[in-house]
Amino acid sequence: MKRIFLVTGYWLLVTVVFSGCFGGLKRLRVVDFTDSRVTDLTLTKKVIGKRDYVFFSTTKTGVFLEGNIQGTVTDYKDNPIEGVTVRAAADSARSKGEFGGEEIAGIEESAKSFVELLFTPGITDSQGLFKIHFSLPVVDDEVDVKGKLVYNPGWEQQKVNIGKAYEPQMKESPFRLYYSLDTGFLAFAEGIRKVIVQPIGEGKGRLDVLPGSKAPESTAPAKSAPAVGQEEEDLFKAFNLE
């Protein structure tokens, strides 16, 4: 019985030590400044490499923020469109500082494939709603990613293959996603969006013809036709002939 107790106590001590070394996940706090553009946030741990010792090796883990970027796609009459693909591509992200207890630059070459900015494309449903799932590493208790959203990137190929497609009014737009693990501050900003207006109604005065309602007409005065014999007279005067 004593031997069993000693072995059990030994493994309990090892478990406590290792759990204290790796630590647990922080409690997820969210102060949403995204107007529900970013939803379903969770914190997960993923393997990012391993550490070799003399007689054994251990895996290294890092904290990742997971969630969805959502939006809607409609036509010009605000009808939801189903089956439109929206992709997200990261241009840059924070790469310095501590990541899972190790510097990112110090992660083994074999483990670098695990540390990536992952975005899963979203496809609109019957309500025109799309959700792009992301899994982003938390660096120095922050997630700070810049990239772009691409709307229906294959519309030209669809038109060639099946003869019709949805051409997006806005082909792509830049975005920035930021989250602080300490304060819970969550922000998502999408770049300058193009807005198209259509002239309606009737008016008098300066708004009789609304900008964009039709192409502007040329106001340059028309050249009068030369009088009969004028071209011949000018031609001979160039030679000073009398």
C-alpha distance (Angstrom), angle and dihedral (degrees) to the residues before:
residue distance angle dihedral
M1 . . .
K2 3.79 . .
R3 3.80 91.6 .
I4 3.78 91.3 50.9
F5 3.79 90.0 49.2
L6 3.79 92.5 49.8
V7 3.80 93.3 49.2
T8 3.79 91.5 47.1
G9 3.77 91.4 48.6
Y10 3.81 91.0 48.7
W11 3.80 93.3 54.2
L12 3.79 90.5 44.5
L13 3.80 89.7 54.3
V14 3.81 92.0 48.3
T15 3.81 90.7 49.4
V16 3.81 92.1 51.1
V17 3.81 92.8 47.6
F18 3.80 94.6 49.4
S19 3.79 93.4 43.8
G20 3.79 88.9 52.0
C21 3.79 91.5 49.8
F22 3.80 96.9 50.6
G23 3.79 95.9 35.5
G24 3.77 127.6 -158.4
L25 3.76 132.0 -85.5
K26 3.76 117.9 -81.9
R27 3.76 118.2 -113.8
L28 3.79 109.8 -90.9
R29 3.79 112.3 -116.6
V30 3.79 122.4 -179.9
V31 3.80 128.1 -166.8
D32 3.79 98.1 -178.9
F33 3.81 117.8 -145.3
T34 3.81 93.7 157.7
D35 3.83 100.4 87.3
S36 3.83 88.0 -122.5
R37 3.81 93.8 -55.5
V38 3.83 88.9 124.8
T39 3.81 116.7 46.8
D40 3.82 144.6 159.8
L41 3.81 96.1 40.4
T42 3.81 119.7 -173.5
L43 3.80 136.7 163.4
T44 3.79 118.6 -130.7
K45 3.78 137.0 174.2
K46 3.78 121.0 -128.0
V47 3.77 133.6 -176.9
I48 3.81 111.2 -103.6
G49 3.81 99.8 171.4
K50 3.76 143.9 -45.9
R51 3.78 137.7 -96.6
D52 3.82 119.3 -138.3
Y53 3.77 121.6 -145.1
V54 3.81 130.0 -179.8
F55 3.79 98.0 -88.9
F56 3.81 103.1 12.1
S57 3.78 144.3 12.7
T58 3.80 133.4 -133.9
T59 3.78 132.4 -155.7
K60 3.79 122.5 -115.8
T61 3.77 118.4 -138.0
G62 3.79 134.4 -164.6
V63 3.78 134.0 -160.7
F64 3.80 117.6 -110.0
L65 3.78 129.9 -169.0
E66 3.79 112.8 -138.0
G67 3.78 129.8 -172.7
N68 3.80 145.2 110.5
I69 3.79 135.9 -81.1
Q70 3.78 107.2 -149.1
G71 3.79 137.7 -172.4
T72 3.79 142.8 145.1
V73 3.80 134.7 -105.8
T74 3.82 121.4 -153.7
D75 3.78 139.1 160.9
Y76 3.80 124.9 -109.9
K77 3.81 90.1 -82.2
D78 3.83 92.1 53.7
N79 3.80 94.1 -107.1
P80 3.85 112.7 147.8
I81 3.81 115.2 -111.3
E82 3.80 120.7 -146.8
G83 3.80 127.3 -149.8
V84 3.82 99.9 27.2
T85 3.82 115.3 141.3
V86 3.80 121.5 -137.2
R87 3.81 119.7 -171.1
A88 3.81 132.9 -168.1
A89 3.79 123.7 -151.9
A90 3.81 124.8 -173.4
D91 3.79 118.1 -132.8
S92 3.80 98.2 -178.8
A93 3.80 143.1 -9.8
R94 3.78 139.4 178.1
S95 3.79 109.8 -73.8
K96 3.82 104.9 169.4
G97 3.75 131.1 83.4
E98 3.77 134.7 32.8
F99 3.78 120.7 -18.6
G100 3.77 117.3 178.4
G101 3.81 90.5 -23.4
E102 3.82 93.9 -52.5
E103 3.76 134.6 81.7
I104 3.78 112.2 -103.0
A105 3.79 89.9 -128.5
G106 3.80 88.3 56.7
I107 3.80 97.0 55.2
E108 3.76 112.9 117.2
E109 3.78 117.5 -98.0
S110 3.81 90.6 -118.5
A111 3.79 91.0 56.4
K112 3.80 99.6 48.1
S113 3.78 91.5 89.3
F114 3.80 88.6 65.4
V115 3.81 93.4 56.4
E116 3.77 102.9 70.0
L117 3.77 139.9 128.5
L118 3.77 101.6 -108.9
F119 3.81 122.9 -163.9
T120 3.81 121.7 172.7
P121 3.85 113.4 -153.2
G122 3.78 117.0 -112.4
I123 3.82 126.3 -136.9
T124 3.80 121.1 -157.7
D125 3.80 118.6 -114.0
S126 3.81 129.3 -147.1
Q127 3.81 89.2 -71.5
G128 3.81 92.6 52.7
L129 3.84 91.1 -110.1
F130 3.81 120.7 142.1
K131 3.81 129.8 -173.6
I132 3.80 123.3 -161.7
H133 3.80 109.9 -160.0
F134 3.81 116.4 -145.4
S135 3.80 136.6 -172.4
L136 3.81 112.3 -167.2
P137 3.83 130.3 175.9
V138 3.80 117.6 -114.9
V139 3.82 109.0 -128.4
D140 3.81 119.2 -170.9
D141 3.82 88.1 -12.5
E142 3.82 90.3 -57.6
V143 3.79 140.9 98.6
D144 3.80 114.2 -154.4
V145 3.80 115.7 166.9
K146 3.80 130.8 165.5
G147 3.79 123.2 -166.8
K148 3.77 144.0 117.4
L149 3.79 138.6 -89.1
V150 3.80 115.5 -133.4
Y151 3.80 116.9 -157.6
N152 3.82 119.0 -146.2
P153 3.81 93.0 -26.0
G154 3.82 94.2 -174.7
W155 3.79 98.9 53.6
E156 3.82 94.0 114.5
Q157 3.80 92.2 52.0
Q158 3.80 90.2 47.0
K159 3.79 90.3 53.8
V160 3.81 91.2 51.7
N161 3.81 94.3 46.1
I162 3.80 103.1 40.7
G163 3.79 102.0 14.9
K164 3.81 97.1 -115.8
A165 3.79 138.5 60.4
Y166 3.79 143.7 157.5
E167 3.80 108.7 -98.3
P168 3.82 108.6 -157.0
Q169 3.78 117.9 -128.6
M170 3.81 87.7 -141.0
K171 3.80 113.2 36.8
E172 3.83 97.3 -165.6
S173 3.77 141.7 -14.2
P174 3.83 134.3 -162.7
F175 3.80 120.0 -114.5
R176 3.79 140.7 -175.8
L177 3.81 125.8 -154.4
Y178 3.81 119.2 -164.9
Y179 3.80 131.3 176.9
S180 3.81 131.5 170.9
L181 3.77 116.5 -154.0
D182 3.82 92.4 -160.3
T183 3.82 100.1 50.0
G184 3.81 99.2 23.1
F185 3.83 89.9 -128.2
L186 3.81 109.6 161.2
A187 3.80 122.2 -173.9
F188 3.78 134.0 170.7
A189 3.80 122.7 -176.5
E190 3.78 127.3 -176.6
G191 3.79 118.9 -160.3
I192 3.78 130.5 -110.6
R193 3.78 109.4 -42.8
K194 3.80 123.6 -149.4
V195 3.80 115.0 -124.8
I196 3.82 121.9 -162.7
V197 3.80 120.1 -156.4
Q198 3.80 129.7 -164.6
P199 3.83 124.3 -149.5
I200 3.82 114.0 -119.1
G201 3.79 137.5 169.0
E202 3.78 132.4 29.0
G203 3.76 130.6 -85.9
K204 3.76 144.6 161.6
G205 3.73 134.9 -125.2
R206 3.77 118.9 18.0
L207 3.84 93.5 1.7
D208 3.78 97.6 53.7
V209 3.81 87.6 109.0
L210 3.79 112.0 33.7
P211 3.81 119.4 -147.3
G212 3.76 111.2 -98.6
S213 3.80 95.8 19.3
K214 3.78 92.3 108.0
A215 3.75 140.7 -10.9
P216 3.83 114.3 -77.7
E217 3.80 115.0 -104.4
S218 3.76 121.9 -124.1
T219 3.83 113.0 -102.0
A220 3.81 97.5 -173.4
P221 3.84 111.0 124.7
A222 3.79 114.9 -109.8
K223 3.77 116.5 -113.3
S224 3.78 114.5 -114.2
A225 3.78 117.8 -120.8
P226 3.81 114.4 -105.6
A227 3.77 117.2 -106.3
V228 3.76 119.5 -101.7
G229 3.79 110.2 -79.7
Q230 3.83 91.8 11.8
E231 3.84 94.4 110.4
E232 3.84 91.9 49.9
E233 3.80 91.8 48.2
D234 3.79 94.0 51.2
L235 3.81 90.6 46.3
F236 3.80 94.2 56.2
K237 3.83 93.2 43.2
A238 3.79 88.4 63.7
F239 3.83 88.2 67.8
N240 3.86 94.2 46.8
L241 3.78 91.3 -124.7
E242 3.78 119.2 162.9
